[in-house]
Amino acid sequence: MMVAGLFVLGFSLTVCGFQPALRLYLTQEELDDARLRRELTKKGRIKQQMKKLEKRLRGSRMMKAAINSAQETEKQMFVE
């Protein structure tokens, strides 16, 4: 029921001439700036997620196993 209402609202706004996206009116420079801001925020979010994961992994069994496997790999590289 709500979906139908939203569809009717969207359809009526489109018929009346309302433009849902302001991107049509932005210059190329403004579009590029917006894209760069989105990329920076995405990188920031990824960085925060990585920090959270690193905090969680510290001292855990997974971290110890990863360190051990990395050390074994290094040992094998030096032996060859």
VENPETA-V136517 format. One record per pair of residues at least 12 apart in sequence whose ideal C-beta (glycine too) atoms are under 10 Angstrom apart, sorted by the first residue. I is the first residue (numbers start at 1). J is the second residue. If there is no record, write none. Layout:
# VENPETA-V136517
[[I | J] [I | J]]
This chain:
# VENPETA-V136517
none
